[in-house]
């Protein structure tokens, strides 16, 4: 045998361990996909690099970017794979989510929404538009699945409720997201400088939204201790590591609330006076919280959130032949 033959045989042996391994079937690999989306410059890339333990400085994300991570559960077992997709451009390119989320991987897909706590006026608009488009797309996939594979569709729908205990008092008040969702509040260090009343409104609102969607909520910054908590949550989604049981709901500290561990009674009513609440017309609790939140933090107009910079002018994507042709065309 040549050296290459021996190398190939060795790799095949590693990828297909002997049958005496009980947990992992020969050659079986755990594969998960996670889509990161959220505010522009909100810290998505930094979080992904930290989760993959990569020491590199983050660059601005253009459109939709892909990377992956691999971990071995034990020595000599095949490495599990996690696919990380990242949507750039805030809410301006939201239609691109159709590319990573498909019928084939919907069972093993999760969404991470990164919201920049230092920009409360963009917070609700960003969250609402990204979650709405994602939910509509996932629901279309589930409708297709109900025809082709009703068992899988039923399993996904059932799984949405798994985080809430059977007799949870809020079962009738929530509307879980169709696939696992984590909401990360980034730039906690800047948020921490806000007045206590502002912090209280933002924290309470995000607790309500997370609980309503059956999502986990965590606040983070560049601090190592906070990034470790985020990593634990992402590793649970990506590689099936154990879920963290810790919880922190103190508004003076960074929030950390795994899915299903909060309740409406602990969150309390929207932070507004009774007379204000009486004047607000809302058909659903979500709408009421939106109105209360936007009274304090009026949303920026949607055109302000659109990406105005042309990536073709960005020097990091310069390509001489393409640029020359383009200049000629423009001329």
C-alpha positions in Angstrom: 0.0 0.0 0.0 1.1 3.5 -0.7 1.1 6.1 2.0 -2.0 7.6 0.5 -3.9 4.2 0.7 -2.9 4.0 4.4 -4.1 7.5 5.0 -7.4 6.9 3.3 -7.9 3.7 5.3 -7.1 5.5 8.5 -9.6 8.3 7.8 -12.3 5.8 6.9 -11.6 3.9 10.1 -12.0 7.1 12.1 -15.2 8.1 10.4 -16.7 4.7 10.7 -15.8 3.4 14.2 -16.4 -0.2 15.1 -19.8 -1.4 16.0 -19.0 -1.8 19.7 -19.7 1.9 20.2 -23.2 2.0 21.7 -24.2 5.7 21.6 -23.2 6.6 18.1 -24.1 4.4 15.3 -21.2 3.8 12.9 -20.7 6.9 10.8 -23.6 8.8 12.3 -23.0 12.5 12.7 -25.1 15.0 14.5 -25.8 17.9 12.2 -27.5 21.2 13.2 -27.9 24.6 11.5 -28.2 28.0 13.1 -29.2 31.3 11.5 -27.9 34.4 13.2 -29.7 37.7 12.4 -30.4 41.0 14.0 -29.2 44.7 14.1 -26.5 45.8 11.8 -23.2 46.0 13.7 -24.9 44.3 16.6 -22.1 41.8 17.3 -23.4 38.7 15.5 -20.0 37.9 14.0 -18.2 38.3 17.3 -20.6 35.9 19.0 -20.1 33.3 16.2 -16.3 33.5 16.4 -16.4 33.2 20.2 -18.6 30.1 20.0 -16.2 28.5 17.5 -13.2 29.6 19.6 -11.7 31.5 16.7 -9.2 34.2 17.4 -9.8 36.6 14.5 -11.2 40.1 14.3 -14.7 40.3 12.9 -15.3 41.9 9.5 -18.7 43.5 8.5 -21.0 40.8 7.1 -22.0 41.1 3.5 -25.5 39.7 2.7 -25.5 36.0 3.9 -22.3 34.4 5.2 -21.6 30.7 6.1 -19.2 29.0 8.4 -19.2 25.8 10.3 -17.9 24.2 13.5 -17.0 20.6 14.4 -16.8 18.9 17.8 -16.2 15.3 18.8 -18.4 14.0 21.5 -15.7 11.5 22.6 -12.3 10.4 21.5 -12.5 8.4 18.3 -16.1 9.2 17.4 -17.1 11.1 14.3 -17.2 14.9 14.8 -20.6 16.6 15.0 -21.1 19.4 12.5 -22.9 22.7 13.1 -23.6 25.0 10.2 -23.6 28.7 11.1 -25.4 31.1 8.8 -25.3 34.9 9.3 -27.6 37.4 7.7 -26.0 40.9 7.3 -27.5 44.3 6.6 -30.0 44.4 9.5 -33.5 44.1 8.1 -32.7 45.1 4.5 -31.9 41.6 3.2 -34.4 39.6 5.2 -35.6 37.7 2.1 -32.3 35.8 2.0 -33.4 33.6 4.8 -35.1 31.4 2.3 -31.6 30.1 1.3 -30.5 28.4 4.6 -33.9 27.4 5.9 -35.3 24.5 3.8 -37.6 21.5 4.0 -34.5 19.3 4.3 -33.0 20.8 7.4 -36.0 22.3 9.2 -36.0 19.6 11.9 -32.5 20.6 12.9 -32.7 24.3 12.5 -32.6 27.1 15.1 -32.6 30.9 15.0 -30.5 33.3 17.0 -31.8 36.9 17.0 -29.1 39.4 18.2 -30.6 42.8 19.3 -28.4 45.8 20.0 -29.4 47.0 23.4 -27.7 50.3 22.8 -30.2 51.2 20.1 -33.6 50.9 21.7 -35.3 52.9 19.0 -34.5 50.2 16.4 -35.1 47.3 18.7 -38.8 46.6 18.1 -38.8 47.3 14.3 -35.7 45.0 13.8 -37.2 42.2 15.9 -40.7 42.3 14.4 -39.6 42.4 10.8 -37.0 39.6 11.1 -39.2 37.3 13.2 -42.2 37.9 11.0 -40.5 37.0 7.7 -38.7 34.0 9.3 -42.0 32.7 10.8 -43.9 33.0 7.5 -41.2 31.1 5.7 -41.0 28.3 8.3 -44.8 28.0 8.3 -44.8 27.6 4.5 -42.3 24.8 4.9 -44.4 23.2 7.6 -47.5 23.4 5.3 -45.5 21.6 2.6 -44.3 19.0 5.1 -47.9 18.3 6.3 -48.6 17.0 2.8 -45.4 15.1 2.2 -44.4 14.0 5.7 -47.1 14.7 8.2 -45.3 12.8 11.0 -42.3 15.2 10.9 -44.5 18.2 10.7 -46.5 17.1 13.8 -43.2 16.4 15.6 -41.9 19.9 14.9 -45.2 21.5 16.0 -45.2 19.4 19.2 -41.6 20.3 20.0 -42.5 24.0 20.1 -44.4 23.4 23.3 -41.8 21.1 24.9 -40.1 24.0 26.8 -43.4 24.8 28.7 -44.4 22.4 31.3 -47.8 20.7 30.7 -49.7 22.7 33.3 -47.9 26.0 32.8 -50.4 28.8 33.6 -49.4 30.8 30.4 -50.1 28.0 27.9 -53.1 30.0 26.5 -51.2 33.3 26.4 -48.1 32.4 24.4 -47.5 31.6 20.8 -44.2 29.7 20.5 -41.9 30.2 17.5 -42.1 27.2 15.2 -38.3 26.4 15.6 -36.0 26.9 18.5 -35.2 30.6 19.1 -32.6 32.4 21.2 -32.8 36.2 21.7 -29.5 37.8 22.6 -29.3 41.4 23.8 -25.8 42.6 22.9 -23.7 45.6 24.0 -24.9 45.3 27.6 -22.0 47.5 28.8 -23.5 50.5 27.0 -27.0 49.5 28.0 -25.9 49.4 31.7 -25.1 53.2 31.5 -28.8 54.0 30.7 -31.2 55.3 33.4 -32.8 52.6 35.5 -36.3 53.4 34.1 -35.1 52.9 30.5 -33.4 49.7 31.4 -36.5 48.4 33.2 -38.7 49.0 30.2 -36.3 47.3 27.7 -35.7 44.4 30.0 -39.4 43.8 30.8 -40.3 44.1 27.1 -37.7 41.6 26.0 -38.7 39.2 28.8 -42.3 39.4 27.6 -41.4 38.9 23.9 -39.0 35.9 24.7 -41.6 34.2 26.9 -44.4 34.8 24.3 -42.2 33.2 21.6 -41.0 30.4 23.8 -37.4 31.7 23.4 -34.3 31.8 25.6 -33.1 35.3 26.5 -29.6 36.3 27.4 -27.8 39.7 27.6 -24.1 39.9 26.7 -21.2 42.2 26.0 -17.5 41.8 25.4 -17.1 40.5 29.0 -15.7 37.0 29.1 -18.2 35.8 31.8 -21.2 36.9 29.7 -19.8 35.5 26.5 -19.4 32.1 28.2 -23.1 32.1 29.0 -24.0 32.8 25.4 -21.6 30.1 24.3 -23.4 27.6 26.6 -26.7 28.4 25.0 -25.4 28.2 21.4 -23.5 25.0 22.1 -26.8 23.5 23.4 -28.4 24.3 20.0 -25.4 23.4 17.9 -24.0 20.3 19.5 -26.6 19.2 22.0 -24.6 20.1 25.1 -26.5 20.1 28.4 -28.9 23.1 28.9 -27.9 25.6 31.5 -30.2 25.5 34.5 -29.2 28.9 35.9 -31.5 31.9 35.6 -31.1 35.6 36.3 -34.1 37.9 36.2 -32.7 40.8 38.3 -33.1 44.0 36.1 -29.9 45.5 37.6 -27.9 42.5 36.3 -27.6 40.9 32.8 -30.6 38.8 32.1 -30.2 35.1 31.5 -33.5 33.1 31.1 -33.6 29.7 29.4 -36.8 29.0 27.4 -39.9 28.1 29.5 -38.5 29.3 32.9 -40.2 32.7 32.9 -43.9 33.5 33.5 -46.3 36.3 32.9 -46.9 36.7 36.6 -43.2 37.2 37.2 -42.8 39.6 34.3 -45.8 41.7 35.4 -47.9 44.2 33.3 -46.5 46.5 30.6 -44.5 49.4 32.2 -47.2 52.2 31.8 -49.7 53.8 34.1 -53.3 52.4 34.2 -54.7 55.5 32.5 -52.2 55.2 29.6 -53.0 51.4 29.3 -56.7 52.2 29.2 -56.2 54.6 26.2 -54.2 52.2 24.2 -56.2 50.1 21.7 -54.6 46.7 21.1 -56.0 43.4 20.0 -53.3 41.2 21.5 -50.9 41.4 24.4 -48.0 41.6 22.0 -49.6 44.7 20.3 -50.1 46.3 23.8 -46.5 45.8 24.8 -45.4 47.2 21.4 -47.4 50.4 21.9 -46.1 50.9 25.5 -42.5 50.3 24.3 -42.7 52.6 21.3 -44.2 55.4 23.5 -40.9 55.6 25.3 -38.7 54.6 22.3 -40.3 56.0 19.1 -39.2 53.7 16.2 -36.8 55.1 13.5 -38.5 55.3 10.2 -37.9 52.2 8.1 -36.0 54.1 5.4 -33.4 55.0 8.1 -32.8 51.3 8.7 -32.2 50.5 5.1 -28.7 50.0 4.0 -27.5 53.0 2.0 -23.9 52.1 1.5 -23.1 50.3 -1.8 -21.0 47.2 -1.0 -19.6 47.4 -4.6 -17.7 50.5 -3.5 -16.1 48.8 -0.5 -12.4 48.4 -1.0 -12.3 45.0 0.7 -14.3 43.5 -2.2 -12.2 45.2 -5.0 -11.6 43.0 -8.1 -9.7 44.7 -10.8 -11.3 43.0 -13.9 -14.8 43.3 -12.6 -14.3 47.0 -11.5 -12.9 47.9 -14.9 -15.9 46.3 -16.7 -18.3 48.0 -14.4 -16.7 51.5 -14.8 -16.9 50.9 -18.6 -20.6 50.0 -18.4 -21.4 53.0 -16.2 -19.6 55.3 -18.6 
